[in-house]
Amino acid sequence: EGQATTKREPFPWHAAMFAKRKNSDYSFICGGSLIEKNIIMTAAHCVTDGSGAQFPTNTLKIVLGGNSSILEVNERTAEAQIFNVKNIWVPATYDRRTLQSDIGLI
């Protein structure tokens, strides 16, 4: 449901973000854009929970060059690069209720 496959070539800067769920599977949660060699820009609501707390970095994976919203498919795709998350930054002015300052950097 809501999953699609695309060709890699038109979107090399697109990042797919996956979060580890309680059953140890990873689910697609958001997209982002590669804006520097090692920086992804996304929305703050993509890297925080309902209380506004940041997700633990060890529960997230980033895929560049993938073509699926299913992590396991990307793991079998030669062009896909899969990265662990080291840091998350959300502005202090982010408000989860109004979505003010809804930006996140990974």
Sequence and secondary structure as in RCSB ss.txt:
>XXXX:A:sequence
EGQATTKREPFPWHAAMFAKRKNSDYSFICGGSLIEKNIIMTAAHCVTDGSGAQFPTNTLKIVLGGNSSILEVNE
RTAEAQIFNVKNIWVPATYDRRTLQSDIGLI
>XXXX:A:secstr
       STT TTEEEEEEE TTS EEEEEEEEEEETTEEEE GGGSB TTS B  GGGEEEEES   SSHHHHH
T TT EEEE    B  TT BTTTTBT  EE 
